[in-house]
């Protein structure tokens, strides 16, 4: 499994209702060792909405 596939699977798992909070997205990035931008890109590709953005990362 590629790093991109790992990120996509983790995002899909965390966004059960098609949404993911900024806090969760940033934690996911930290846990996976990727940048928040990579999580944001995966969310965009998967049509997952990031809500409650705290820092303007997404």
C-alpha positions as CSV (number, residue, x, y, z in Angstrom):
1,X,0.0,0.0,0.0
2,X,1.4,3.4,-1.0
3,X,1.5,6.4,1.4
4,X,-1.2,8.1,-0.6
5,X,-3.5,5.0,-0.2
6,X,-2.8,5.0,3.6
7,X,-3.8,8.7,3.8
8,X,-7.0,8.1,1.8
9,X,-8.0,5.1,3.9
10,X,-7.4,7.0,7.1
11,X,-9.3,10.0,5.9
12,X,-12.3,7.9,4.8
13,X,-12.3,6.0,8.1
14,X,-12.2,9.3,10.1
15,X,-14.9,11.0,8.1
16,X,-17.7,8.6,8.5
17,X,-20.4,11.1,7.6
18,X,-18.5,12.8,4.8
19,X,-17.0,15.4,7.1
20,X,-13.9,15.7,9.3
21,X,-13.0,18.4,11.8
22,X,-9.9,20.4,11.5
23,X,-8.6,19.0,14.8
24,X,-9.1,15.5,13.6
25,X,-7.5,16.2,10.2
26,X,-4.4,17.8,11.9
27,X,-4.1,14.8,14.3
28,X,-4.4,12.4,11.4
29,X,-1.6,14.3,9.6
30,X,0.6,14.1,12.7
31,X,-0.1,10.4,13.3
32,X,0.6,9.5,9.6
33,X,3.7,11.7,9.4
34,X,2.4,13.7,6.5
35,X,1.6,17.4,6.1
36,X,-1.8,18.8,6.7
37,X,-1.8,19.8,3.1
38,X,-1.7,16.1,2.1
39,X,-4.7,15.4,4.3
40,X,-6.5,18.4,2.7
41,X,-5.7,17.2,-0.8
42,X,-7.1,13.7,0.1
43,X,-10.2,15.3,1.5
44,X,-10.7,17.4,-1.7
45,X,-10.2,14.3,-3.9
46,X,-12.7,12.3,-1.8
47,X,-15.2,15.2,-1.6
48,X,-14.9,15.3,2.2
49,X,-15.7,18.6,3.9
50,X,-13.4,19.9,6.6
51,X,-15.2,21.9,9.3
52,X,-14.4,23.9,12.3
53,X,-11.1,25.1,10.9
54,X,-9.0,26.6,13.6
55,X,-5.9,27.8,11.9
56,X,-6.8,28.3,8.3
57,X,-4.7,25.2,7.3
58,X,-7.4,23.9,5.0
